[in-house]
Amino acid sequence: MTFEEYVLARGPGLLRLARLLVDDVHRADDLVQDTLVRVYPRWARILRTDQPDLYVRRVLVNVNASWWRRRSSREMPAELDADAWPGADDHGPPTAERLDIWQRVRALPRRQRAVIALRYYEDLDDDRISQILGCSRATVRTHAMRALAAMRVELHDLEELHR
């Protein structure tokens, strides 16, 4: 598989993962572009590993972490427009629920957000996630457990507020 074929086939999936990791559509585009720029010179070697998705996703997560460490990357837009949200053109109850979950995921710490994105949006198992994030399976499960617990607590607090 050539690099171009890979990008055409997996580009939308990489962009979806990037959008889950960062808060802005344009930053997600930049994250994918930076990842592909870093991967391209090593493409022949990456293909020999028989797991190009694993390698590219790991680079994407690492590039995101590098951005987070840089001071300038912490600038956030004052307001996000409607097209920054997945499914923004649909205004029914399912969309409201998706937006609510999306906001809860975005509020999680970086590593927890990455685990949730890889597990529930990319449908990867703990082994693959641990390889991508460079940690143990137990750490992946801990991050997932803490993320889901935090989201449940927030949901419970919201329900209590509306009673």
C-alpha positions as CSV (number, residue, x, y, z in Angstrom):
1,M,0.0,0.0,0.0
2,T,1.4,3.4,-1.0
3,F,1.3,6.3,1.4
4,E,-1.3,8.1,-0.8
5,E,-3.5,5.0,-0.7
6,Y,-3.2,4.8,3.1
7,V,-4.1,8.5,3.5
8,L,-7.1,8.2,1.2
9,A,-8.4,5.1,3.1
10,R,-7.5,6.1,6.7
11,G,-7.5,9.9,6.5
12,P,-11.1,10.3,7.6
13,G,-10.5,8.0,10.6
14,L,-7.4,9.9,11.6
15,L,-9.3,13.2,11.3
16,R,-12.1,11.8,13.5
17,L,-9.6,10.7,16.1
18,A,-7.9,14.0,16.0
19,R,-11.2,15.9,16.4
20,L,-11.8,13.8,19.6
21,L,-8.4,14.6,21.0
22,V,-8.5,18.4,20.4
23,D,-11.2,21.0,20.7
24,D,-11.1,22.6,17.4
25,V,-11.8,21.4,13.8
26,H,-8.9,23.4,12.4
27,R,-6.5,22.2,15.1
28,A,-7.5,18.6,14.3
29,D,-6.7,19.2,10.6
30,D,-3.3,20.6,11.6
31,L,-2.7,17.6,14.0
32,V,-3.4,15.1,11.2
33,Q,-1.2,17.1,8.8
34,D,1.7,17.2,11.3
35,T,1.3,13.5,11.9
36,L,1.4,12.6,8.2
37,V,4.4,14.9,7.6
38,R,6.3,13.0,10.3
39,V,5.2,9.6,9.0
40,Y,5.8,10.1,5.3
41,P,9.7,9.8,5.4
42,R,9.5,6.5,7.3
43,W,6.6,5.0,5.3
44,A,8.5,2.1,3.8
45,R,9.8,1.1,7.3
46,I,6.3,1.5,8.8
47,L,4.8,-0.8,6.2
48,R,7.3,-3.5,7.1
49,T,5.9,-3.6,10.6
50,D,2.5,-4.9,9.3
51,Q,0.7,-2.4,11.6
52,P,0.8,1.0,10.0
53,D,-2.5,2.0,11.7
54,L,-1.0,1.4,15.1
55,Y,2.1,3.4,14.3
56,V,0.3,6.3,12.8
57,R,-2.2,6.5,15.6
58,R,0.6,6.5,18.1
59,V,2.3,9.3,16.3
60,L,-0.9,11.3,16.2
61,V,-1.4,10.9,20.0
62,N,2.2,11.8,20.6
63,V,2.1,14.9,18.4
64,N,-1.0,15.9,20.3
65,A,0.8,15.5,23.6
66,S,3.7,17.6,22.2
67,W,1.3,20.4,21.2
68,W,-0.1,20.3,24.6
69,R,3.3,20.8,26.2
70,R,4.0,23.8,24.0
71,R,2.7,27.0,25.5
72,S,1.3,28.4,22.3
73,S,-0.9,25.4,21.7
74,R,-2.9,26.1,24.8
75,E,-4.6,29.1,23.1
76,M,-8.2,28.3,22.7
77,P,-10.8,30.0,20.5
78,A,-13.2,32.2,22.5
79,E,-16.2,30.6,20.8
80,L,-16.7,27.5,18.8
81,D,-19.1,27.8,15.9
82,A,-21.8,25.2,15.1
83,D,-19.8,23.3,12.5
84,A,-17.2,22.5,15.1
85,W,-19.6,19.9,16.5
86,P,-20.1,16.5,15.0
87,G,-23.6,16.3,13.5
88,A,-24.2,20.0,14.0
89,D,-26.7,20.2,11.1
90,D,-29.1,17.8,12.8
91,H,-31.0,19.5,15.7
92,G,-33.0,16.6,17.0
93,P,-32.8,15.0,20.5
94,P,-30.2,12.4,19.3
95,T,-27.9,15.3,18.3
96,A,-28.4,17.0,21.7
97,E,-27.4,13.8,23.4
98,R,-24.3,13.4,21.1
99,L,-23.3,17.0,21.8
100,D,-23.7,16.5,25.6
101,I,-21.5,13.4,25.5
102,W,-19.0,15.2,23.3
103,Q,-18.7,18.0,25.8
104,R,-18.2,15.6,28.6
105,V,-15.4,13.8,26.7
106,R,-13.8,17.1,25.9
107,A,-13.7,18.0,29.6
108,L,-11.7,14.9,30.5
109,P,-7.9,15.0,31.0
110,R,-5.8,14.4,27.9
111,R,-4.9,10.7,28.5
112,Q,-8.5,9.8,29.6
113,R,-9.9,11.5,26.6
114,A,-7.5,9.6,24.3
115,V,-8.5,6.2,25.9
116,I,-12.2,7.0,25.5
117,A,-11.7,8.2,21.9
118,L,-9.8,5.1,20.9
119,R,-12.0,2.7,22.8
120,Y,-15.5,4.0,21.9
121,Y,-15.0,6.0,18.8
122,E,-12.3,4.0,17.1
123,D,-13.5,0.6,18.6
124,L,-10.1,-0.6,19.6
125,D,-9.4,-3.1,22.3
126,D,-7.2,-2.5,25.4
127,D,-4.2,-4.2,23.8
128,R,-4.2,-1.9,20.8
129,I,-4.8,1.2,22.9
130,S,-2.0,0.3,25.2
131,Q,0.3,-0.1,22.2
132,I,-0.8,3.3,20.8
133,L,-0.4,5.1,24.1
134,G,2.7,3.3,25.2
135,C,1.3,2.1,28.5
136,S,0.1,-1.1,30.1
137,R,-3.4,-2.6,29.6
138,A,-4.1,-2.0,33.2
139,T,-3.4,1.7,32.8
140,V,-5.7,1.8,29.8
141,R,-8.5,0.2,31.9
142,T,-7.8,2.6,34.8
143,H,-8.0,5.7,32.5
144,A,-11.3,4.3,31.1
145,M,-12.7,3.6,34.5
146,R,-11.8,7.0,35.8
147,A,-13.1,8.8,32.7
148,L,-16.4,7.0,32.8
149,A,-16.7,7.6,36.6
150,A,-16.1,11.3,36.1
151,M,-18.7,11.5,33.4
152,R,-21.2,9.6,35.6
153,V,-20.6,11.9,38.5
154,E,-21.1,15.0,36.3
155,L,-24.3,13.5,34.9
156,H,-25.6,12.6,38.4
157,D,-24.8,16.2,39.6
158,L,-26.7,17.6,36.6
159,E,-29.7,15.4,37.3
160,E,-29.7,16.5,41.0
161,L,-29.6,20.1,39.9
162,H,-32.7,19.7,37.7
163,R,-34.8,18.0,40.5
